[in-house]
């Protein structure tokens, strides 16, 4: 399932096929708390925050970090461009991507409809329900298990329209069905800062992500042995994106 801007080129629509993994085992904490901003619940625009805080600079996204959080950068094998970032914690995953959006209106309503259409076309089911970030989708997607049996993979799609950007998250694993298991990753999503450059961009153009700096205060504090990896979200045999159906 891909989210492509109108008339996207093949290179922009390519699936992420490789990944670089960074395990965050400790991070700077403000007064022993998480990266929460006191003014309101995020995600935030870069203009709303004074400093990066305890976040990793990934270009268009400043991602909060916490002990045990593993970051996996999704990289297009052909173009070598970073297309998304996945955060894994305690068996649950959160995949995040940021896109350009129109100046005067958001795109999450139409994107939700497109995801629903795509999932149901594959034989899955979708519920459009209220959530901590507004309307969200609870999807149950047909998938083949390791034993070859046909099963169902749950996924939660959340989205937030910001000033000239749209941030989408996909929660998988236990976080897709268990509110308690989702709490930590919801906090990560809520405290993302989106950095939208001033370049003119068509709606749904993927905002540029970069690999984290291997040094510096905002980089992962230290590398550790990789934890068991959660597969990248790939419910419909395409990359972790949303399809525009027009």
C-alpha positions in Angstrom: 0.0 0.0 0.0 1.7 3.2 -1.1 1.1 6.9 -0.5 2.3 8.6 -3.6 1.8 12.1 -4.7 0.0 12.7 -7.9 2.0 11.7 -11.0 4.8 10.5 -8.8 7.9 9.1 -10.6 8.9 5.5 -10.4 11.8 6.3 -8.2 9.6 8.1 -5.7 7.1 5.3 -5.7 9.7 2.6 -5.2 9.4 0.2 -2.2 11.9 0.4 0.6 13.9 -2.8 0.4 16.9 -2.2 2.7 17.2 -0.9 6.2 19.8 0.4 8.6 19.2 -0.4 12.3 20.1 1.8 15.3 19.3 0.5 18.8 18.6 3.2 21.4 19.5 1.8 24.8 19.6 5.1 26.7 18.6 8.7 26.0 18.7 12.1 27.6 15.6 12.6 29.7 14.2 16.0 30.9 13.7 15.8 34.6 13.4 12.0 34.3 10.3 12.3 32.1 9.7 11.7 28.4 10.0 14.2 25.6 6.5 15.7 26.3 6.1 19.4 25.5 4.1 21.2 28.2 2.0 23.4 25.9 -0.2 20.7 24.2 -0.2 17.3 22.8 1.6 16.8 19.5 2.9 15.9 17.1 4.6 19.3 16.7 5.7 21.6 14.0 9.4 22.7 14.3 8.1 26.3 14.8 6.4 25.2 18.0 9.5 23.9 19.8 12.4 25.9 21.1 15.0 23.0 21.1 15.2 19.5 19.7 15.1 18.0 23.2 15.7 14.3 23.7 15.1 13.5 20.0 17.0 12.0 17.1 17.4 14.3 14.1 16.2 12.4 11.1 15.8 15.4 8.8 12.1 16.0 8.3 11.4 14.1 11.5 12.8 14.6 15.0 11.9 11.4 16.7 11.7 11.0 20.5 13.9 8.4 22.1 13.7 6.3 25.2 15.5 3.3 26.8 15.1 0.2 24.7 13.7 1.9 21.6 15.1 0.4 18.4 15.1 2.6 15.3 15.1 1.0 11.9 15.6 3.3 8.9 13.8 2.2 5.7 15.9 2.9 2.7 14.9 2.6 -1.0 17.4 0.1 -2.4 17.5 1.7 -5.9 17.6 5.4 -5.0 19.3 5.0 -1.6 16.9 7.5 -0.1 15.4 7.1 3.4 11.7 6.6 3.0 10.5 6.0 6.6 11.5 5.2 10.1 10.3 2.3 12.3 10.5 2.3 16.1 10.3 -1.0 17.9 9.7 -1.5 21.6 8.8 -4.6 23.6 7.5 -6.5 20.5 5.4 -3.6 19.2 6.2 -1.4 16.2 5.5 2.2 15.1 6.3 3.2 11.5 6.3 6.9 10.8 6.4 8.9 7.6 5.9 12.7 6.9 4.5 14.1 3.7 3.8 17.5 2.2 0.3 18.8 2.5 -1.7 21.7 1.1 -1.5 25.0 2.9 -5.2 25.4 3.4 -6.6 21.9 4.1 -5.5 18.5 5.5 -5.4 15.1 3.8 -6.0 12.6 6.6 -9.7 12.3 5.9 -9.2 11.2 2.2 -6.1 9.1 3.1 -8.2 7.1 5.6 -10.8 6.5 3.0 -8.1 5.2 0.6 -6.6 2.9 3.1 -10.0 1.5 4.0 -10.7 0.9 0.3 -7.4 -0.8 -0.2 -7.6 -3.1 2.8 -11.2 -4.2 2.1 -10.3 -4.9 -1.5 -7.7 -7.4 -0.2 -10.3 -9.1 2.0 -9.5 -7.4 5.2 -11.8 -5.3 7.5 -11.4 -1.8 8.8 -13.0 0.2 11.6 -12.9 4.0 11.5 -12.9 5.0 15.2 -12.0 7.9 17.5 -8.5 7.7 19.1 -6.0 9.9 20.9 -5.0 11.7 17.7 -8.5 12.0 16.2 -10.0 9.6 13.8 -8.0 6.4 13.2 -8.3 3.1 11.5 -8.2 -0.3 13.1 -7.4 -2.8 10.3 -7.3 -6.5 10.2 -5.3 -7.6 7.2 -5.1 -11.1 5.7 -1.6 -12.5 6.1 0.1 -15.8 5.9 1.7 -17.1 9.1 5.1 -18.7 9.5 3.4 -22.1 9.4 1.8 -21.3 6.1 -1.7 -20.9 7.5 -3.8 -18.0 6.5 -4.4 -15.5 9.4 -5.0 -11.9 10.1 -2.5 -9.1 10.9 -3.8 -6.2 12.9 -2.6 -2.7 12.3 -3.6 0.8 13.6 -3.3 3.7 11.3 -3.0 7.1 12.9 -2.6 10.5 11.2 -2.2 14.2 12.0 -2.5 17.1 9.7 0.0 19.9 10.5 0.9 23.2 8.8 1.8 22.1 5.3 2.6 18.6 6.4 0.9 15.3 7.2 2.3 12.8 9.6 1.2 9.1 9.4 1.9 6.4 11.9 1.2 2.6 11.7 1.1 0.7 15.0 1.7 -3.1 14.7 2.2 -6.0 17.1 0.6 -5.8 20.5 0.2 -2.0 20.2 -2.3 -2.5 17.4 -4.8 -4.2 19.7 -3.8 -3.5 23.3 -4.1 0.1 24.6 -1.7 -0.5 27.4 1.0 -1.9 25.0 0.4 1.0 22.7 0.9 3.7 25.4 4.7 4.1 25.0 4.7 4.2 21.2 1.7 6.6 21.2 3.9 8.9 23.4 6.7 8.6 20.8 4.3 9.6 18.0 2.8 12.4 20.1 6.2 14.0 20.6 7.5 13.8 17.1 8.5 17.2 15.6 8.0 17.6 11.9 10.5 19.9 10.1 8.9 21.1 6.9 11.3 22.9 4.6 10.3 26.0 2.6 10.6 24.3 -0.8 7.4 24.1 -2.8 6.2 20.5 -2.8 3.1 18.9 -4.3 0.7 17.3 -1.8 1.8 13.8 -0.6 5.4 14.3 -1.6 7.5 12.4 0.9 9.5 14.8 3.1 13.2 14.1 3.1 14.5 11.9 5.9 18.2 11.3 6.7 20.2 8.8 8.7 20.9 9.9 12.3 24.3 11.3 13.0 26.5 8.6 14.6 27.9 11.2 17.1 26.6 14.2 18.9 24.2 14.8 21.8 21.1 13.9 19.8 22.3 10.6 18.3 21.6 7.2 19.9 23.7 7.1 23.0 25.4 3.8 22.3 25.0 0.8 20.1 24.0 -2.6 21.5 23.4 -6.1 20.2 20.3 -5.9 18.0 17.1 -7.0 19.5 14.8 -9.4 17.8 13.5 -7.5 14.8 9.9 -6.8 14.0 9.3 -7.1 10.2 8.7 -3.8 8.4 4.9 -3.2 8.0 4.0 -4.6 4.6 0.4 -5.7 4.7 -0.4 -5.6 1.0 3.0 -6.8 -0.4 4.0 -3.2 -1.2 6.1 -0.7 0.9 4.8 1.0 4.1 3.0 3.8 2.3 -0.6 4.8 1.5 -2.1 4.6 -2.0 -3.8 7.5 -3.6 -6.7 6.2 -5.6 -7.8 8.8 -8.2 
